[in-house]
Amino acid sequence: MLNKIKFFLKRYWIFIVLAAVASGLLLVRLNQRGQPVPEAQPTPTPQLNLSLLKITGAVVPLNTKVIFQEFSFPTRLKTYRAEKNELTSDQASRIAQELRFSGSAQRSEDVFLGTFYTWSTKTNYLSIALKAIELDYGVDLTQMTTPKQGNLPSPQVAINTLEDLLNKFELKPEFELKWQKEAYLSKGYYLQPTQPEQADFISVGANPTIGQHQLVGLDPTSPLISLILNKNKEVVRFQYQVYFSSFEGQETYNLKTKKEVESALLSEGRIVYFGTYQESVKAPKITQAEFNQITLAYYQEPEKNLVIQPIYILSGQGTLENGETTEIIAYLPAIKFGTQTQENIEVPREFFQLPELP
């Protein structure tokens, strides 16, 4: 009997092995029957690291008062991932042709602007940065005859003209625009603010809106998109300085409270606007400051950081060394570091050290 079993195993071993394998696979299949099929996990979107805002300006003086009432801003706010806004050299050339510039442009390189092109005539100039769009078109005021007769275009006509230019140049953004109050200007060596009945020009402008808050640049008084028209409805100035084409919401962070705003002003705040002294080569010395108004906005850094963060904008009066007063505006990062809703953020020690001013 034993010899017969050995003979059987020796002759049919391959079939026995195959049968065992098949039985094992069948058992595994039966064991899996009825169990839910695991869902495919989506690939997580990589989060951008939150870096510290780089705000250039004058240090807020030690003798500073904050007298605004308790504000009703949200306690938490999102940061946004931005998509760069770029132009090709062909698009830049088409814009130049639309603005009646002929001939080739002068190409230059800049640390912040990257590649940019310039065109110029006796009376007009144009510069366009490609990698993060900065477009500046204007007329040399010293070479321009200002029409004195007639009426200025209405604000709505100026807005429509600006929107037409954005469409023509394919610069119309995906995001909503927040239009600013129109301004009236008179001709001098610079354009000076004046009353509507004395104005030679009308200016309109807009900033992108992210959620319920505007995107601002380093100068809080200058819209990122603006247009100036004269009485003949001619374009005297057109500027476009929006580095991004779209924004996608990212992580949510806690914002500074009123008490934390007051304590952080000296270390983190920077005065970025000095009223009538804004054209000075060197920022004036502010010995005292008093802030009585605060708003919330998002900040477009000059270095074109792809993470868009919120800032507080504080407005008030500053006292100069000679005792004169001037309007001042300061920026303060709004995020309270170390209190992210999902995980804490490490803040480098150098964040609390004041940089040396140029």
C-alpha positions as CSV (number, residue, x, y, z in Angstrom):
1,M,0.0,0.0,0.0
2,L,2.8,2.4,0.9
3,N,4.6,1.6,-2.4
4,K,1.4,2.5,-4.3
5,I,1.1,5.8,-2.5
6,K,4.7,6.6,-3.3
7,F,4.2,5.7,-6.9
8,F,1.1,7.9,-7.1
9,L,2.8,10.9,-5.6
10,K,5.9,10.4,-7.8
11,R,3.8,10.2,-11.0
12,Y,1.1,12.8,-10.3
13,W,2.9,15.4,-8.0
14,I,2.5,18.2,-10.4
15,F,-1.2,17.9,-10.5
16,I,-1.3,17.7,-6.7
17,V,0.6,21.0,-6.4
18,L,-1.6,22.8,-9.0
19,A,-4.7,21.6,-7.1
20,A,-3.4,22.9,-3.8
21,V,-2.6,26.3,-5.3
22,A,-6.1,26.5,-6.9
23,S,-7.7,25.6,-3.6
24,G,-5.7,28.3,-1.8
25,L,-6.7,31.0,-4.3
26,L,-10.4,29.9,-4.1
27,L,-10.3,30.2,-0.3
28,V,-8.8,33.7,-0.5
29,R,-11.4,34.8,-3.0
30,L,-14.2,33.5,-0.8
31,N,-12.8,35.2,2.2
32,Q,-12.7,38.6,0.4
33,R,-16.3,38.2,-0.9
34,G,-18.6,40.7,0.8
35,Q,-15.9,43.0,2.0
36,P,-16.1,46.6,0.7
37,V,-13.6,47.6,-2.0
38,P,-11.3,50.2,-0.6
39,E,-11.7,53.6,-2.2
40,A,-8.8,55.1,-4.1
41,Q,-7.2,57.8,-2.0
42,P,-6.8,61.1,-3.8
43,T,-3.2,62.4,-4.1
44,P,-2.9,65.1,-1.5
45,T,-2.2,68.6,-2.8
46,P,1.2,69.8,-1.6
47,Q,0.9,72.7,0.8
48,L,3.1,75.7,0.4
49,N,5.2,76.6,3.4
50,L,4.1,79.7,5.2
51,S,7.0,82.2,5.1
52,L,7.2,85.4,6.9
53,L,6.0,88.6,5.1
54,K,8.7,90.9,3.9
55,I,7.4,94.4,4.4
56,T,9.8,97.3,3.8
57,G,9.3,100.6,5.5
58,A,10.1,102.7,8.5
59,V,10.0,101.1,12.0
60,V,7.1,102.2,14.1
61,P,8.4,104.5,16.8
62,L,8.3,103.6,20.5
63,N,6.0,106.5,21.3
64,T,3.0,105.1,19.5
65,K,-0.7,105.1,20.5
66,V,-3.5,102.8,19.2
67,I,-6.9,104.3,19.8
68,F,-9.2,102.5,17.4
69,Q,-12.2,100.7,18.9
70,E,-12.5,96.9,19.1
71,F,-12.7,95.7,15.5
72,S,-15.1,93.0,14.1
73,F,-12.8,91.1,11.8
74,P,-12.8,87.3,11.6
75,T,-10.7,85.5,14.1
76,R,-9.3,83.2,11.5
77,L,-8.6,83.6,7.8
78,K,-7.3,81.5,4.9
79,T,-4.0,81.9,3.1
80,Y,-4.1,81.5,-0.7
81,R,-1.9,79.7,-3.2
82,A,-1.4,82.0,-6.2
83,E,-0.8,81.1,-9.9
84,K,1.7,83.4,-11.6
85,N,0.5,85.7,-14.3
86,E,2.9,85.8,-17.2
87,L,3.1,87.2,-20.7
88,T,5.1,86.1,-23.8
89,S,7.3,88.5,-25.7
90,D,4.8,88.2,-28.6
91,Q,1.9,89.3,-26.3
92,A,4.0,92.3,-25.1
93,S,4.7,93.3,-28.7
94,R,1.0,93.2,-29.5
95,I,0.2,95.4,-26.6
96,A,2.9,97.9,-27.7
97,Q,1.4,97.9,-31.2
98,E,-2.1,98.6,-29.8
99,L,-0.6,101.6,-28.0
100,R,1.0,102.8,-31.3
101,F,4.6,102.0,-30.6
102,S,6.6,100.9,-33.6
103,G,10.0,99.3,-33.9
104,S,11.7,96.8,-31.6
105,A,11.8,97.1,-27.9
106,Q,14.8,97.4,-25.6
107,R,15.2,94.3,-23.5
108,S,16.5,94.4,-20.0
109,E,16.9,92.1,-16.9
110,D,16.0,93.0,-13.4
111,V,16.4,91.1,-10.1
112,F,12.7,91.4,-9.2
113,L,11.1,92.1,-12.6
114,G,13.0,89.4,-14.5
115,T,12.9,90.0,-18.3
116,F,11.2,93.3,-19.3
117,Y,10.8,95.3,-22.5
118,T,10.6,99.1,-22.9
119,W,9.4,101.3,-25.8
120,S,9.7,105.1,-26.0
121,T,9.0,108.0,-28.3
122,K,9.3,111.7,-27.8
123,T,6.1,111.9,-25.9
124,N,5.1,108.4,-24.7
125,Y,6.7,105.4,-22.9
126,L,5.8,101.8,-22.1
127,S,7.5,99.1,-20.0
128,I,6.3,95.5,-19.6
129,A,7.7,92.9,-17.3
130,L,6.9,89.4,-18.5
131,K,7.3,86.9,-15.7
132,A,5.0,88.7,-13.2
133,I,3.1,91.3,-15.2
134,E,4.0,94.9,-14.5
135,L,2.8,97.2,-17.2
136,D,3.3,100.9,-17.1
137,Y,2.2,103.2,-20.0
138,G,2.2,107.0,-19.9
139,V,2.6,110.3,-21.6
140,D,5.4,112.7,-20.8
141,L,3.5,115.6,-19.1
142,T,6.1,118.1,-20.2
143,Q,5.5,117.3,-23.8
144,M,1.7,117.1,-23.6
145,T,-0.7,119.9,-24.2
146,T,-3.5,119.7,-21.6
147,P,-7.0,120.4,-23.0
148,K,-8.6,123.2,-21.0
149,Q,-12.0,123.2,-22.6
150,G,-14.7,120.7,-22.2
151,N,-15.7,118.3,-19.4
152,L,-13.9,115.3,-18.0
153,P,-15.4,111.8,-18.8
154,S,-17.6,110.5,-16.1
155,P,-16.3,107.9,-13.6
156,Q,-18.3,105.2,-15.4
157,V,-16.8,106.1,-18.8
158,A,-13.3,105.9,-17.3
159,I,-14.1,102.5,-15.8
160,N,-15.5,101.2,-19.1
161,T,-12.3,102.4,-20.9
162,L,-10.1,100.6,-18.4
163,E,-12.1,97.4,-18.7
164,D,-11.9,97.7,-22.5
165,L,-8.1,97.9,-22.3
166,L,-7.9,94.9,-20.0
167,N,-10.0,92.9,-22.5
168,K,-8.0,94.1,-25.5
169,F,-4.7,93.3,-23.9
170,E,-6.0,89.9,-22.6
171,L,-5.3,91.0,-19.1
172,K,-8.9,90.6,-17.8
173,P,-8.4,88.6,-14.5
174,E,-10.4,85.6,-13.4
175,F,-11.0,87.2,-10.0
176,E,-13.4,90.0,-9.0
177,L,-12.2,93.6,-9.0
178,K,-12.9,96.1,-6.2
179,W,-13.2,99.5,-7.8
180,Q,-11.8,102.5,-5.9
181,K,-13.3,105.9,-5.6
182,E,-12.4,108.1,-8.5
183,A,-9.8,110.8,-8.1
184,Y,-9.4,114.2,-9.8
185,L,-6.0,115.6,-10.8
186,S,-4.5,118.8,-12.1
187,K,-1.4,119.2,-14.2
188,G,1.9,120.2,-12.6
189,Y,5.4,118.8,-12.6
190,Y,3.5,115.9,-11.0
191,L,-0.2,115.3,-11.2
192,Q,-1.7,116.9,-8.1
193,P,-5.1,116.0,-6.4
194,T,-7.7,118.7,-6.8
195,Q,-11.4,119.4,-6.9
196,P,-13.5,118.0,-9.8
197,E,-14.3,121.5,-11.2
198,Q,-10.6,122.4,-11.4
199,A,-9.4,119.0,-12.6
200,D,-7.6,118.3,-15.9
201,F,-7.7,114.5,-15.5
202,I,-9.8,111.8,-13.9
203,S,-8.3,108.6,-12.4
204,V,-10.0,105.3,-11.7
205,G,-8.5,102.1,-10.3
206,A,-9.2,98.7,-8.9
207,N,-7.7,95.9,-6.8
208,P,-8.3,92.2,-7.0
209,T,-10.7,90.9,-4.3
210,I,-9.9,87.6,-2.5
211,G,-13.0,86.5,-0.6
212,Q,-14.2,89.7,1.0
213,H,-10.8,91.4,1.2
214,Q,-8.7,93.3,-1.3
215,L,-5.3,92.5,-2.5
216,V,-2.9,95.4,-2.0
217,G,0.7,96.2,-2.9
218,L,3.4,98.1,-1.1
219,D,1.7,101.4,-1.6
220,P,-1.7,101.3,0.0
221,T,-2.9,104.5,-1.8
222,S,-2.2,103.2,-5.4
223,P,-4.5,100.6,-6.9
224,L,-2.8,97.7,-8.6
225,I,-4.8,98.5,-11.8
226,S,-5.4,102.1,-12.7
227,L,-6.1,104.5,-15.6
228,I,-6.0,108.3,-16.1
229,L,-8.0,110.1,-18.8
230,N,-7.9,113.7,-19.9
231,K,-10.8,115.8,-21.2
232,N,-10.4,114.4,-24.7
233,K,-10.8,110.8,-23.2
234,E,-7.2,110.2,-24.1
235,V,-5.2,107.7,-22.0
236,V,-2.6,109.6,-20.0
237,R,-1.5,106.7,-17.8
238,F,-2.3,103.0,-17.6
239,Q,-0.8,100.7,-15.0
240,Y,-1.2,97.0,-14.3
241,Q,0.7,95.4,-11.5
242,V,-1.0,92.1,-10.6
243,Y,1.5,89.2,-10.3
244,F,-1.1,86.4,-10.3
245,S,-3.9,85.1,-12.5
246,S,-5.9,83.2,-9.9
247,F,-6.0,82.3,-6.2
248,E,-6.7,78.9,-4.5
249,G,-7.6,78.7,-0.8
250,Q,-5.1,77.0,1.5
251,E,-4.8,76.6,5.3
252,T,-6.7,78.7,7.8
253,Y,-4.8,80.6,10.5
254,N,-5.7,82.5,13.6
255,L,-5.4,86.3,13.4
256,K,-4.0,88.7,15.9
257,T,-6.4,90.2,18.4
258,K,-6.6,94.0,19.2
259,K,-4.3,93.5,22.2
260,E,-1.8,91.5,20.1
261,V,-1.9,94.1,17.3
262,E,-0.9,96.8,19.8
263,S,2.0,94.7,21.2
264,A,3.2,93.5,17.8
265,L,3.3,96.9,16.1
266,L,6.8,97.9,17.3
267,S,8.4,94.6,16.3
268,E,6.5,93.6,13.1
269,G,4.8,96.8,11.9
270,R,6.3,99.0,9.2
271,I,5.2,102.5,8.1
272,V,4.8,102.4,4.3
273,Y,3.1,105.7,3.5
274,F,4.0,109.2,4.7
275,G,1.3,111.5,3.2
276,T,2.7,114.5,1.5
277,Y,6.2,113.2,2.1
278,Q,5.6,110.0,0.0
279,E,7.7,111.4,-3.0
280,S,10.7,112.0,-0.8
281,V,13.9,110.1,-1.6
282,K,14.3,109.3,2.1
283,A,11.5,108.5,4.4
284,P,11.0,111.2,7.1
285,K,11.8,110.5,10.7
286,I,8.6,109.8,12.6
287,T,9.0,110.4,16.4
288,Q,5.4,109.7,17.5
289,A,2.5,107.8,15.9
290,E,-1.2,107.6,16.6
291,F,-3.4,105.0,14.7
292,N,-7.2,105.3,14.8
293,Q,-8.3,103.2,11.9
294,I,-7.7,99.6,10.9
295,T,-8.7,97.5,7.9
296,L,-7.9,93.9,6.8
297,A,-6.5,93.0,3.4
298,Y,-4.2,90.5,1.5
299,Y,-0.7,91.5,0.6
300,Q,1.1,91.1,-2.7
301,E,4.8,90.9,-1.9
302,P,7.3,92.6,-4.2
303,E,9.3,89.3,-4.3
304,K,6.1,87.6,-5.8
305,N,5.7,85.0,-3.0
306,L,3.2,82.4,-4.1
307,V,1.5,82.3,-0.7
308,I,-0.9,85.3,-0.2
309,Q,-1.3,86.3,3.4
310,P,-3.5,88.7,5.2
311,I,-2.3,92.0,6.8
312,Y,-3.7,94.7,9.0
313,I,-3.6,98.2,7.5
314,L,-3.4,100.9,10.2
315,S,-4.0,104.6,9.4
316,G,-3.4,107.6,11.5
317,Q,-1.1,110.6,12.1
318,G,2.6,110.8,12.6
319,T,4.7,113.6,14.2
320,L,7.9,114.5,12.6
321,E,11.1,115.7,14.3
322,N,10.3,119.3,13.5
323,G,6.8,119.0,15.1
324,E,4.8,118.8,11.9
325,T,2.2,116.1,11.4
326,T,1.5,114.0,8.4
327,E,-0.8,111.1,7.5
328,I,0.8,107.7,7.9
329,I,-0.2,104.2,7.0
330,A,1.4,101.0,8.5
331,Y,1.3,97.4,7.5
332,L,1.3,94.6,10.1
333,P,1.2,90.8,9.4
334,A,-2.2,89.7,10.6
335,I,-1.5,86.0,11.2
336,K,-0.8,85.0,14.8
337,F,2.1,82.5,14.3
338,G,2.1,79.3,16.3
339,T,-1.7,79.0,16.2
340,Q,-2.6,77.3,13.0
341,T,-5.9,75.4,13.1
342,Q,-4.2,72.1,12.1
343,E,-0.6,72.4,13.2
344,N,1.7,74.8,14.9
345,I,4.2,76.8,12.9
346,E,7.8,77.3,14.0
347,V,8.8,81.0,13.8
348,P,12.5,81.6,13.2
349,R,14.2,83.7,15.9
350,E,15.2,86.3,13.3
351,F,11.6,87.1,12.8
352,F,11.7,89.1,16.1
353,Q,14.8,91.0,15.1
354,L,14.3,94.4,13.3
355,P,16.1,94.5,9.9
356,E,18.4,97.4,9.2
357,L,16.9,100.1,7.1
358,P,18.8,101.2,4.0
